[in-house]
Amino acid sequence: MAKPLIHKPRCSNCEYYGVHSESAPKKVAGAFLRVGCRYCSGGKRVRVFKPSDPKVYIPSWCPRHKAPAEMRVYCYKDTDAWYINFLFKQDGTPRSPSGYEYAVRHECRTELTAKGFYELSEQQMISDILGFNVRINEVIEIDDGLKPYYFFIHEYGIEVLTYFDRDRARKNKLDRPDLEEPDTDLGI
């Protein structure tokens, strides 16, 4: 299986990043934009990039960047969602996790980046990296404010998900009595 690409965030991928391309200088929201200057409109006001700012990657003043990143662990919201997944697995039907069957189990801040977490998970157990047990079929989200990454826990490791409906999963209420007992499940 090909190793997934987890890129360092770039300004060019941001919806608020722009380059002033009009023929004349212009004042926009308190910032004077010259021809060819780069700017960010993501905060309360438009901010012009300085020559000392990074050319490709995000600057330290980025208004959307979260440092430290937010981490959420999602598990099945109830035993019915777990059982449906179990039946699909018994039939041999592959399914990718979606947000409607998950709910937030744990939420915290982490100094890890998505790329750093993925590289560490190839060398260490996930429970050692995070400091708490994670179960099979759970989803880990690492959100730096620019692009969230989702990791699905398998029996044999982790998989980077291309899509996960986190808004739906965050609305769901966790109704799992098995999570109130001491962790006897297989920790990864």
CNS distance restraints for C-alpha pairs under 8 A (distance, minus, plus):
assign (resid   4 and name CA) (resid 160 and name CA) 6.89 0.50 0.50
assign (resid   6 and name CA) (resid 114 and name CA) 7.17 0.50 0.50
assign (resid   6 and name CA) (resid 115 and name CA) 5.60 0.50 0.50
assign (resid   7 and name CA) (resid 115 and name CA) 7.24 0.50 0.50
assign (resid   8 and name CA) (resid  57 and name CA) 7.35 0.50 0.50
assign (resid   8 and name CA) (resid 115 and name CA) 7.73 0.50 0.50
assign (resid   9 and name CA) (resid  13 and name CA) 7.73 0.50 0.50
assign (resid   9 and name CA) (resid  57 and name CA) 6.20 0.50 0.50
assign (resid   9 and name CA) (resid  58 and name CA) 6.57 0.50 0.50
assign (resid   9 and name CA) (resid 146 and name CA) 6.93 0.50 0.50
assign (resid   9 and name CA) (resid 147 and name CA) 7.34 0.50 0.50
assign (resid  10 and name CA) (resid  14 and name CA) 7.27 0.50 0.50
assign (resid  10 and name CA) (resid  56 and name CA) 5.84 0.50 0.50
assign (resid  10 and name CA) (resid  57 and name CA) 4.38 0.50 0.50
assign (resid  10 and name CA) (resid  58 and name CA) 5.54 0.50 0.50
assign (resid  11 and name CA) (resid  17 and name CA) 6.10 0.50 0.50
assign (resid  11 and name CA) (resid  56 and name CA) 6.41 0.50 0.50
assign (resid  11 and name CA) (resid  57 and name CA) 5.87 0.50 0.50
assign (resid  11 and name CA) (resid  58 and name CA) 5.43 0.50 0.50
assign (resid  12 and name CA) (resid  17 and name CA) 6.34 0.50 0.50
assign (resid  12 and name CA) (resid  56 and name CA) 7.29 0.50 0.50
assign (resid  13 and name CA) (resid  17 and name CA) 7.80 0.50 0.50
assign (resid  14 and name CA) (resid 146 and name CA) 7.55 0.50 0.50
assign (resid  16 and name CA) (resid  40 and name CA) 5.50 0.50 0.50
assign (resid  16 and name CA) (resid  41 and name CA) 5.07 0.50 0.50
assign (resid  16 and name CA) (resid  42 and name CA) 5.13 0.50 0.50
assign (resid  17 and name CA) (resid  38 and name CA) 7.48 0.50 0.50
assign (resid  17 and name CA) (resid  39 and name CA) 6.04 0.50 0.50
assign (resid  17 and name CA) (resid  40 and name CA) 4.76 0.50 0.50
assign (resid  17 and name CA) (resid  41 and name CA) 6.66 0.50 0.50
assign (resid  17 and name CA) (resid  42 and name CA) 7.73 0.50 0.50
assign (resid  18 and name CA) (resid  38 and name CA) 5.80 0.50 0.50
assign (resid  18 and name CA) (resid  39 and name CA) 5.38 0.50 0.50
assign (resid  18 and name CA) (resid  40 and name CA) 6.30 0.50 0.50
assign (resid  18 and name CA) (resid  41 and name CA) 7.92 0.50 0.50
assign (resid  19 and name CA) (resid  36 and name CA) 5.90 0.50 0.50
assign (resid  19 and name CA) (resid  37 and name CA) 5.63 0.50 0.50
assign (resid  19 and name CA) (resid  38 and name CA) 4.42 0.50 0.50
assign (resid  19 and name CA) (resid  39 and name CA) 6.17 0.50 0.50
assign (resid  20 and name CA) (resid  33 and name CA) 6.44 0.50 0.50
assign (resid  20 and name CA) (resid  34 and name CA) 6.72 0.50 0.50
assign (resid  20 and name CA) (resid  35 and name CA) 5.56 0.50 0.50
assign (resid  20 and name CA) (resid  36 and name CA) 5.18 0.50 0.50
assign (resid  20 and name CA) (resid  37 and name CA) 5.57 0.50 0.50
assign (resid  20 and name CA) (resid  38 and name CA) 6.46 0.50 0.50
assign (resid  20 and name CA) (resid  39 and name CA) 7.61 0.50 0.50
assign (resid  21 and name CA) (resid  35 and name CA) 5.73 0.50 0.50
assign (resid  21 and name CA) (resid  36 and name CA) 5.67 0.50 0.50
assign (resid  22 and name CA) (resid  35 and name CA) 6.33 0.50 0.50
assign (resid  23 and name CA) (resid  35 and name CA) 6.38 0.50 0.50
assign (resid  24 and name CA) (resid  34 and name CA) 7.18 0.50 0.50
assign (resid  24 and name CA) (resid  35 and name CA) 6.44 0.50 0.50
assign (resid  25 and name CA) (resid  32 and name CA) 7.15 0.50 0.50
assign (resid  25 and name CA) (resid  33 and name CA) 5.57 0.50 0.50
assign (resid  25 and name CA) (resid  34 and name CA) 4.47 0.50 0.50
assign (resid  25 and name CA) (resid  35 and name CA) 5.87 0.50 0.50
assign (resid  26 and name CA) (resid  32 and name CA) 5.86 0.50 0.50
assign (resid  26 and name CA) (resid  33 and name CA) 5.22 0.50 0.50
assign (resid  26 and name CA) (resid  34 and name CA) 6.65 0.50 0.50
assign (resid  27 and name CA) (resid  31 and name CA) 5.54 0.50 0.50
assign (resid  27 and name CA) (resid  32 and name CA) 4.35 0.50 0.50
assign (resid  27 and name CA) (resid  33 and name CA) 5.89 0.50 0.50
assign (resid  28 and name CA) (resid  32 and name CA) 6.37 0.50 0.50
assign (resid  28 and name CA) (resid  33 and name CA) 7.08 0.50 0.50
assign (resid  28 and name CA) (resid  46 and name CA) 7.16 0.50 0.50
assign (resid  29 and name CA) (resid  45 and name CA) 6.10 0.50 0.50
assign (resid  29 and name CA) (resid  46 and name CA) 5.96 0.50 0.50
assign (resid  30 and name CA) (resid  45 and name CA) 7.07 0.50 0.50
assign (resid  30 and name CA) (resid  46 and name CA) 6.97 0.50 0.50
assign (resid  31 and name CA) (resid  45 and name CA) 7.89 0.50 0.50
assign (resid  31 and name CA) (resid  46 and name CA) 5.94 0.50 0.50
assign (resid  31 and name CA) (resid  47 and name CA) 6.53 0.50 0.50
assign (resid  31 and name CA) (resid  48 and name CA) 6.95 0.50 0.50
assign (resid  32 and name CA) (resid  48 and name CA) 8.00 0.50 0.50
assign (resid  33 and name CA) (resid  37 and name CA) 6.35 0.50 0.50
assign (resid  33 and name CA) (resid  39 and name CA) 7.91 0.50 0.50
assign (resid  33 and name CA) (resid  48 and name CA) 7.37 0.50 0.50
assign (resid  37 and name CA) (resid  48 and name CA) 7.22 0.50 0.50
assign (resid  37 and name CA) (resid  49 and name CA) 7.35 0.50 0.50
assign (resid  38 and name CA) (resid  48 and name CA) 6.05 0.50 0.50
assign (resid  38 and name CA) (resid  49 and name CA) 5.58 0.50 0.50
assign (resid  39 and name CA) (resid  46 and name CA) 6.79 0.50 0.50
assign (resid  39 and name CA) (resid  47 and name CA) 5.53 0.50 0.50
assign (resid  39 and name CA) (resid  48 and name CA) 4.27 0.50 0.50
assign (resid  39 and name CA) (resid  49 and name CA) 5.54 0.50 0.50
assign (resid  40 and name CA) (resid  46 and name CA) 5.68 0.50 0.50
assign (resid  40 and name CA) (resid  47 and name CA) 5.22 0.50 0.50
assign (resid  40 and name CA) (resid  48 and name CA) 6.42 0.50 0.50
assign (resid  40 and name CA) (resid  49 and name CA) 7.56 0.50 0.50
assign (resid  41 and name CA) (resid  45 and name CA) 6.32 0.50 0.50
assign (resid  41 and name CA) (resid  46 and name CA) 4.43 0.50 0.50
assign (resid  41 and name CA) (resid  47 and name CA) 6.44 0.50 0.50
assign (resid  42 and name CA) (resid  46 and name CA) 7.21 0.50 0.50
assign (resid  42 and name CA) (resid  63 and name CA) 6.31 0.50 0.50
assign (resid  42 and name CA) (resid  64 and name CA) 6.97 0.50 0.50
assign (resid  43 and name CA) (resid  47 and name CA) 7.93 0.50 0.50
assign (resid  43 and name CA) (resid  63 and name CA) 5.45 0.50 0.50
assign (resid  43 and name CA) (resid  64 and name CA) 7.65 0.50 0.50
assign (resid  49 and name CA) (resid  53 and name CA) 6.26 0.50 0.50
assign (resid  53 and name CA) (resid  59 and name CA) 5.96 0.50 0.50
assign (resid  54 and name CA) (resid  58 and name CA) 6.66 0.50 0.50
assign (resid  54 and name CA) (resid  59 and name CA) 5.96 0.50 0.50
assign (resid  58 and name CA) (resid  62 and name CA) 6.51 0.50 0.50
assign (resid  64 and name CA) (resid 145 and name CA) 5.43 0.50 0.50
assign (resid  64 and name CA) (resid 146 and name CA) 6.29 0.50 0.50
assign (resid  65 and name CA) (resid 144 and name CA) 5.88 0.50 0.50
assign (resid  65 and name CA) (resid 145 and name CA) 4.83 0.50 0.50
assign (resid  65 and name CA) (resid 146 and name CA) 6.03 0.50 0.50
assign (resid  66 and name CA) (resid  70 and name CA) 7.45 0.50 0.50
assign (resid  66 and name CA) (resid 143 and name CA) 7.81 0.50 0.50
assign (resid  66 and name CA) (resid 144 and name CA) 4.97 0.50 0.50
assign (resid  66 and name CA) (resid 145 and name CA) 5.13 0.50 0.50
assign (resid  67 and name CA) (resid 111 and name CA) 7.40 0.50 0.50
assign (resid  67 and name CA) (resid 144 and name CA) 6.88 0.50 0.50
assign (resid  68 and name CA) (resid 109 and name CA) 6.01 0.50 0.50
assign (resid  68 and name CA) (resid 110 and name CA) 5.59 0.50 0.50
assign (resid  68 and name CA) (resid 111 and name CA) 5.10 0.50 0.50
assign (resid  68 and name CA) (resid 112 and name CA) 7.80 0.50 0.50
assign (resid  68 and name CA) (resid 144 and name CA) 7.42 0.50 0.50
assign (resid  69 and name CA) (resid 109 and name CA) 5.69 0.50 0.50
assign (resid  69 and name CA) (resid 110 and name CA) 5.42 0.50 0.50
assign (resid  69 and name CA) (resid 111 and name CA) 6.28 0.50 0.50
assign (resid  69 and name CA) (resid 112 and name CA) 7.17 0.50 0.50
assign (resid  69 and name CA) (resid 113 and name CA) 7.14 0.50 0.50
assign (resid  69 and name CA) (resid 142 and name CA) 6.56 0.50 0.50
assign (resid  69 and name CA) (resid 143 and name CA) 5.58 0.50 0.50
assign (resid  69 and name CA) (resid 144 and name CA) 4.55 0.50 0.50
assign (resid  69 and name CA) (resid 145 and name CA) 7.34 0.50 0.50
assign (resid  70 and name CA) (resid 107 and name CA) 7.49 0.50 0.50
assign (resid  70 and name CA) (resid 108 and name CA) 6.05 0.50 0.50
assign (resid  70 and name CA) (resid 109 and name CA) 4.60 0.50 0.50
assign (resid  70 and name CA) (resid 110 and name CA) 6.20 0.50 0.50
assign (resid  70 and name CA) (resid 141 and name CA) 7.91 0.50 0.50
assign (resid  70 and name CA) (resid 142 and name CA) 5.83 0.50 0.50
assign (resid  70 and name CA) (resid 143 and name CA) 5.16 0.50 0.50
assign (resid  70 and name CA) (resid 144 and name CA) 6.47 0.50 0.50
assign (resid  71 and name CA) (resid 107 and name CA) 5.81 0.50 0.50
assign (resid  71 and name CA) (resid 108 and name CA) 5.37 0.50 0.50
assign (resid  71 and name CA) (resid 109 and name CA) 5.63 0.50 0.50
assign (resid  71 and name CA) (resid 110 and name CA) 6.36 0.50 0.50
assign (resid  71 and name CA) (resid 140 and name CA) 7.09 0.50 0.50
assign (resid  71 and name CA) (resid 141 and name CA) 5.46 0.50 0.50
assign (resid  71 and name CA) (resid 142 and name CA) 4.64 0.50 0.50
assign (resid  71 and name CA) (resid 143 and name CA) 6.33 0.50 0.50
assign (resid  72 and name CA) (resid 104 and name CA) 6.65 0.50 0.50
assign (resid  72 and name CA) (resid 105 and name CA) 7.49 0.50 0.50
assign (resid  72 and name CA) (resid 106 and name CA) 5.65 0.50 0.50
assign (resid  72 and name CA) (resid 107 and name CA) 4.46 0.50 0.50
assign (resid  72 and name CA) (resid 108 and name CA) 6.53 0.50 0.50
assign (resid  72 and name CA) (resid 140 and name CA) 5.81 0.50 0.50
assign (resid  72 and name CA) (resid 141 and name CA) 5.10 0.50 0.50
assign (resid  72 and name CA) (resid 142 and name CA) 6.78 0.50 0.50
assign (resid  73 and name CA) (resid 104 and name CA) 5.93 0.50 0.50
assign (resid  73 and name CA) (resid 105 and name CA) 5.59 0.50 0.50
assign (resid  73 and name CA) (resid 106 and name CA) 5.07 0.50 0.50
assign (resid  73 and name CA) (resid 107 and name CA) 6.48 0.50 0.50
assign (resid  73 and name CA) (resid 138 and name CA) 6.86 0.50 0.50
assign (resid  73 and name CA) (resid 139 and name CA) 5.74 0.50 0.50
assign (resid  73 and name CA) (resid 140 and name CA) 4.57 0.50 0.50
assign (resid  73 and name CA) (resid 141 and name CA) 6.35 0.50 0.50
assign (resid  74 and name CA) (resid 102 and name CA) 5.88 0.50 0.50
assign (resid  74 and name CA) (resid 103 and name CA) 5.30 0.50 0.50
assign (resid  74 and name CA) (resid 104 and name CA) 4.47 0.50 0.50
assign (resid  74 and name CA) (resid 105 and name CA) 5.37 0.50 0.50
assign (resid  74 and name CA) (resid 106 and name CA) 7.15 0.50 0.50
assign (resid  74 and name CA) (resid 138 and name CA) 5.62 0.50 0.50
assign (resid  74 and name CA) (resid 139 and name CA) 5.02 0.50 0.50
assign (resid  74 and name CA) (resid 140 and name CA) 6.32 0.50 0.50
assign (resid  74 and name CA) (resid 141 and name CA) 7.93 0.50 0.50
assign (resid  74 and name CA) (resid 169 and name CA) 7.63 0.50 0.50
assign (resid  75 and name CA) (resid 102 and name CA) 5.30 0.50 0.50
assign (resid  75 and name CA) (resid 103 and name CA) 5.72 0.50 0.50
assign (resid  75 and name CA) (resid 104 and name CA) 6.52 0.50 0.50
assign (resid  75 and name CA) (resid 105 and name CA) 6.09 0.50 0.50
assign (resid  75 and name CA) (resid 137 and name CA) 7.22 0.50 0.50
assign (resid  75 and name CA) (resid 138 and name CA) 4.81 0.50 0.50
assign (resid  75 and name CA) (resid 139 and name CA) 6.61 0.50 0.50
assign (resid  76 and name CA) (resid  81 and name CA) 5.96 0.50 0.50
assign (resid  76 and name CA) (resid  82 and name CA) 5.87 0.50 0.50
assign (resid  76 and name CA) (resid 101 and name CA) 5.80 0.50 0.50
assign (resid  76 and name CA) (resid 102 and name CA) 4.42 0.50 0.50
assign (resid  76 and name CA) (resid 103 and name CA) 6.18 0.50 0.50
assign (resid  76 and name CA) (resid 138 and name CA) 7.37 0.50 0.50
assign (resid  76 and name CA) (resid 174 and name CA) 7.79 0.50 0.50
assign (resid  76 and name CA) (resid 176 and name CA) 7.98 0.50 0.50
assign (resid  77 and name CA) (resid  81 and name CA) 6.63 0.50 0.50
assign (resid  77 and name CA) (resid 101 and name CA) 5.94 0.50 0.50
assign (resid  77 and name CA) (resid 102 and name CA) 4.79 0.50 0.50
assign (resid  77 and name CA) (resid 103 and name CA) 4.85 0.50 0.50
assign (resid  77 and name CA) (resid 172 and name CA) 6.91 0.50 0.50
assign (resid  77 and name CA) (resid 173 and name CA) 6.54 0.50 0.50
assign (resid  77 and name CA) (resid 174 and name CA) 4.70 0.50 0.50
assign (resid  77 and name CA) (resid 175 and name CA) 5.71 0.50 0.50
assign (resid  77 and name CA) (resid 176 and name CA) 6.56 0.50 0.50
assign (resid  78 and name CA) (resid  82 and name CA) 6.66 0.50 0.50
assign (resid  78 and name CA) (resid 101 and name CA) 7.98 0.50 0.50
assign (resid  78 and name CA) (resid 174 and name CA) 6.59 0.50 0.50
assign (resid  78 and name CA) (resid 175 and name CA) 5.00 0.50 0.50
assign (resid  78 and name CA) (resid 176 and name CA) 5.13 0.50 0.50
assign (resid  79 and name CA) (resid  83 and name CA) 6.03 0.50 0.50
assign (resid  79 and name CA) (resid 175 and name CA) 7.95 0.50 0.50
assign (resid  79 and name CA) (resid 176 and name CA) 6.61 0.50 0.50
assign (resid  80 and name CA) (resid  84 and name CA) 6.18 0.50 0.50
assign (resid  81 and name CA) (resid  85 and name CA) 6.36 0.50 0.50
assign (resid  81 and name CA) (resid 101 and name CA) 5.62 0.50 0.50
assign (resid  81 and name CA) (resid 102 and name CA) 7.90 0.50 0.50
assign (resid  82 and name CA) (resid  86 and name CA) 6.16 0.50 0.50
assign (resid  83 and name CA) (resid  87 and name CA) 6.20 0.50 0.50
assign (resid  84 and name CA) (resid  88 and name CA) 6.34 0.50 0.50
assign (resid  85 and name CA) (resid  89 and name CA) 6.17 0.50 0.50
assign (resid  86 and name CA) (resid  90 and name CA) 6.23 0.50 0.50
assign (resid  87 and name CA) (resid  91 and name CA) 6.36 0.50 0.50
assign (resid  88 and name CA) (resid  92 and name CA) 6.31 0.50 0.50
assign (resid  88 and name CA) (resid  93 and name CA) 5.27 0.50 0.50
assign (resid  88 and name CA) (resid  94 and name CA) 7.26 0.50 0.50
assign (resid  88 and name CA) (resid  95 and name CA) 7.65 0.50 0.50
assign (resid  89 and name CA) (resid  93 and name CA) 5.79 0.50 0.50
assign (resid  89 and name CA) (resid  94 and name CA) 6.83 0.50 0.50
assign (resid  97 and name CA) (resid 101 and name CA) 7.77 0.50 0.50
assign (resid  97 and name CA) (resid 152 and name CA) 7.89 0.50 0.50
assign (resid  97 and name CA) (resid 164 and name CA) 6.89 0.50 0.50
assign (resid  98 and name CA) (resid 102 and name CA) 7.26 0.50 0.50
assign (resid  98 and name CA) (resid 163 and name CA) 7.67 0.50 0.50
assign (resid  98 and name CA) (resid 164 and name CA) 5.27 0.50 0.50
assign (resid  98 and name CA) (resid 165 and name CA) 5.88 0.50 0.50
assign (resid  99 and name CA) (resid 103 and name CA) 7.60 0.50 0.50
assign (resid  99 and name CA) (resid 164 and name CA) 5.84 0.50 0.50
assign (resid  99 and name CA) (resid 165 and name CA) 4.40 0.50 0.50
assign (resid  99 and name CA) (resid 166 and name CA) 5.65 0.50 0.50
assign (resid  99 and name CA) (resid 167 and name CA) 7.41 0.50 0.50
assign (resid  99 and name CA) (resid 168 and name CA) 5.30 0.50 0.50
assign (resid  99 and name CA) (resid 169 and name CA) 4.43 0.50 0.50
assign (resid 100 and name CA) (resid 165 and name CA) 7.39 0.50 0.50
assign (resid 100 and name CA) (resid 168 and name CA) 5.73 0.50 0.50
assign (resid 100 and name CA) (resid 169 and name CA) 5.74 0.50 0.50
assign (resid 100 and name CA) (resid 172 and name CA) 7.44 0.50 0.50
assign (resid 101 and name CA) (resid 169 and name CA) 7.13 0.50 0.50
assign (resid 102 and name CA) (resid 169 and name CA) 5.14 0.50 0.50
assign (resid 102 and name CA) (resid 172 and name CA) 6.99 0.50 0.50
assign (resid 103 and name CA) (resid 169 and name CA) 4.81 0.50 0.50
assign (resid 103 and name CA) (resid 170 and name CA) 5.87 0.50 0.50
assign (resid 103 and name CA) (resid 171 and name CA) 7.42 0.50 0.50
assign (resid 103 and name CA) (resid 172 and name CA) 5.20 0.50 0.50
assign (resid 103 and name CA) (resid 173 and name CA) 6.07 0.50 0.50
assign (resid 103 and name CA) (resid 174 and name CA) 5.47 0.50 0.50
assign (resid 104 and name CA) (resid 169 and name CA) 6.77 0.50 0.50
assign (resid 104 and name CA) (resid 170 and name CA) 5.99 0.50 0.50
assign (resid 104 and name CA) (resid 172 and name CA) 7.78 0.50 0.50
assign (resid 104 and name CA) (resid 173 and name CA) 7.88 0.50 0.50
assign (resid 104 and name CA) (resid 174 and name CA) 6.92 0.50 0.50
assign (resid 105 and name CA) (resid 174 and name CA) 7.15 0.50 0.50
assign (resid 112 and name CA) (resid 116 and name CA) 5.92 0.50 0.50
assign (resid 112 and name CA) (resid 117 and name CA) 5.97 0.50 0.50
assign (resid 113 and name CA) (resid 117 and name CA) 6.05 0.50 0.50
assign (resid 113 and name CA) (resid 142 and name CA) 7.16 0.50 0.50
assign (resid 113 and name CA) (resid 144 and name CA) 7.48 0.50 0.50
assign (resid 114 and name CA) (resid 118 and name CA) 6.21 0.50 0.50
assign (resid 114 and name CA) (resid 142 and name CA) 5.89 0.50 0.50
assign (resid 114 and name CA) (resid 143 and name CA) 7.91 0.50 0.50
assign (resid 114 and name CA) (resid 149 and name CA) 6.34 0.50 0.50
assign (resid 115 and name CA) (resid 119 and name CA) 6.20 0.50 0.50
assign (resid 116 and name CA) (resid 120 and name CA) 6.10 0.50 0.50
assign (resid 117 and name CA) (resid 121 and name CA) 6.04 0.50 0.50
assign (resid 117 and name CA) (resid 129 and name CA) 7.88 0.50 0.50
assign (resid 118 and name CA) (resid 122 and name CA) 6.68 0.50 0.50
assign (resid 119 and name CA) (resid 123 and name CA) 7.12 0.50 0.50
assign (resid 120 and name CA) (resid 124 and name CA) 5.91 0.50 0.50
assign (resid 120 and name CA) (resid 129 and name CA) 7.35 0.50 0.50
assign (resid 121 and name CA) (resid 125 and name CA) 6.20 0.50 0.50
assign (resid 121 and name CA) (resid 126 and name CA) 5.77 0.50 0.50
assign (resid 121 and name CA) (resid 129 and name CA) 7.48 0.50 0.50
assign (resid 121 and name CA) (resid 157 and name CA) 7.97 0.50 0.50
assign (resid 121 and name CA) (resid 158 and name CA) 7.76 0.50 0.50
assign (resid 122 and name CA) (resid 157 and name CA) 7.93 0.50 0.50
assign (resid 124 and name CA) (resid 128 and name CA) 6.81 0.50 0.50
assign (resid 124 and name CA) (resid 129 and name CA) 6.96 0.50 0.50
assign (resid 125 and name CA) (resid 129 and name CA) 6.59 0.50 0.50
assign (resid 125 and name CA) (resid 188 and name CA) 6.02 0.50 0.50
assign (resid 126 and name CA) (resid 130 and name CA) 6.18 0.50 0.50
assign (resid 126 and name CA) (resid 133 and name CA) 7.73 0.50 0.50
assign (resid 126 and name CA) (resid 134 and name CA) 7.17 0.50 0.50
assign (resid 126 and name CA) (resid 188 and name CA) 5.68 0.50 0.50
assign (resid 127 and name CA) (resid 131 and name CA) 5.47 0.50 0.50
assign (resid 127 and name CA) (resid 132 and name CA) 5.14 0.50 0.50
assign (resid 127 and name CA) (resid 133 and name CA) 4.82 0.50 0.50
assign (resid 127 and name CA) (resid 134 and name CA) 6.15 0.50 0.50
assign (resid 127 and name CA) (resid 187 and name CA) 6.88 0.50 0.50
assign (resid 127 and name CA) (resid 188 and name CA) 5.94 0.50 0.50
assign (resid 128 and name CA) (resid 132 and name CA) 7.21 0.50 0.50
assign (resid 133 and name CA) (resid 183 and name CA) 7.71 0.50 0.50
assign (resid 133 and name CA) (resid 187 and name CA) 5.24 0.50 0.50
assign (resid 133 and name CA) (resid 188 and name CA) 6.79 0.50 0.50
assign (resid 134 and name CA) (resid 138 and name CA) 7.07 0.50 0.50
assign (resid 134 and name CA) (resid 187 and name CA) 5.53 0.50 0.50
assign (resid 134 and name CA) (resid 188 and name CA) 5.87 0.50 0.50
assign (resid 135 and name CA) (resid 153 and name CA) 7.21 0.50 0.50
assign (resid 135 and name CA) (resid 185 and name CA) 6.84 0.50 0.50
assign (resid 135 and name CA) (resid 186 and name CA) 6.36 0.50 0.50
assign (resid 135 and name CA) (resid 187 and name CA) 5.37 0.50 0.50
assign (resid 135 and name CA) (resid 188 and name CA) 6.26 0.50 0.50
assign (resid 136 and name CA) (resid 153 and name CA) 5.20 0.50 0.50
assign (resid 136 and name CA) (resid 154 and name CA) 5.45 0.50 0.50
assign (resid 136 and name CA) (resid 155 and name CA) 6.18 0.50 0.50
assign (resid 136 and name CA) (resid 186 and name CA) 7.45 0.50 0.50
assign (resid 136 and name CA) (resid 187 and name CA) 7.54 0.50 0.50
assign (resid 136 and name CA) (resid 188 and name CA) 7.14 0.50 0.50
assign (resid 137 and name CA) (resid 152 and name CA) 6.42 0.50 0.50
assign (resid 137 and name CA) (resid 153 and name CA) 5.19 0.50 0.50
assign (resid 137 and name CA) (resid 154 and name CA) 6.00 0.50 0.50
assign (resid 138 and name CA) (resid 152 and name CA) 6.02 0.50 0.50
assign (resid 138 and name CA) (resid 153 and name CA) 5.54 0.50 0.50
assign (resid 139 and name CA) (resid 150 and name CA) 6.50 0.50 0.50
assign (resid 139 and name CA) (resid 151 and name CA) 5.47 0.50 0.50
assign (resid 139 and name CA) (resid 152 and name CA) 4.57 0.50 0.50
assign (resid 139 and name CA) (resid 153 and name CA) 6.26 0.50 0.50
assign (resid 140 and name CA) (resid 150 and name CA) 5.61 0.50 0.50
assign (resid 140 and name CA) (resid 151 and name CA) 5.04 0.50 0.50
assign (resid 140 and name CA) (resid 152 and name CA) 6.55 0.50 0.50
assign (resid 140 and name CA) (resid 153 and name CA) 7.88 0.50 0.50
assign (resid 141 and name CA) (resid 148 and name CA) 6.61 0.50 0.50
assign (resid 141 and name CA) (resid 149 and name CA) 5.66 0.50 0.50
assign (resid 141 and name CA) (resid 150 and name CA) 4.54 0.50 0.50
assign (resid 141 and name CA) (resid 151 and name CA) 6.45 0.50 0.50
assign (resid 142 and name CA) (resid 148 and name CA) 5.67 0.50 0.50
assign (resid 142 and name CA) (resid 149 and name CA) 5.43 0.50 0.50
assign (resid 142 and name CA) (resid 150 and name CA) 6.63 0.50 0.50
assign (resid 143 and name CA) (resid 147 and name CA) 6.28 0.50 0.50
assign (resid 143 and name CA) (resid 148 and name CA) 4.12 0.50 0.50
assign (resid 143 and name CA) (resid 149 and name CA) 6.42 0.50 0.50
assign (resid 144 and name CA) (resid 148 and name CA) 6.40 0.50 0.50
assign (resid 149 and name CA) (resid 160 and name CA) 7.38 0.50 0.50
assign (resid 149 and name CA) (resid 161 and name CA) 7.44 0.50 0.50
assign (resid 150 and name CA) (resid 160 and name CA) 5.87 0.50 0.50
assign (resid 150 and name CA) (resid 161 and name CA) 5.35 0.50 0.50
assign (resid 150 and name CA) (resid 162 and name CA) 7.51 0.50 0.50
assign (resid 150 and name CA) (resid 163 and name CA) 7.75 0.50 0.50
assign (resid 150 and name CA) (resid 164 and name CA) 7.07 0.50 0.50
assign (resid 151 and name CA) (resid 158 and name CA) 6.13 0.50 0.50
assign (resid 151 and name CA) (resid 159 and name CA) 5.49 0.50 0.50
assign (resid 151 and name CA) (resid 160 and name CA) 4.63 0.50 0.50
assign (resid 151 and name CA) (resid 161 and name CA) 5.83 0.50 0.50
assign (resid 152 and name CA) (resid 158 and name CA) 5.45 0.50 0.50
assign (resid 152 and name CA) (resid 159 and name CA) 5.09 0.50 0.50
assign (resid 152 and name CA) (resid 160 and name CA) 6.35 0.50 0.50
assign (resid 152 and name CA) (resid 161 and name CA) 6.60 0.50 0.50
assign (resid 153 and name CA) (resid 157 and name CA) 6.13 0.50 0.50
assign (resid 153 and name CA) (resid 158 and name CA) 4.64 0.50 0.50
assign (resid 153 and name CA) (resid 159 and name CA) 6.64 0.50 0.50
assign (resid 154 and name CA) (resid 158 and name CA) 5.57 0.50 0.50
assign (resid 154 and name CA) (resid 159 and name CA) 7.36 0.50 0.50
assign (resid 155 and name CA) (resid 188 and name CA) 7.97 0.50 0.50
assign (resid 165 and name CA) (resid 169 and name CA) 6.43 0.50 0.50
assign (resid 166 and name CA) (resid 170 and name CA) 5.93 0.50 0.50
assign (resid 167 and name CA) (resid 171 and name CA) 6.46 0.50 0.50
assign (resid 168 and name CA) (resid 172 and name CA) 6.58 0.50 0.50
assign (resid 176 and name CA) (resid 180 and name CA) 7.67 0.50 0.50
assign (resid 177 and name CA) (resid 181 and name CA) 7.47 0.50 0.50
assign (resid 179 and name CA) (resid 183 and name CA) 7.37 0.50 0.50
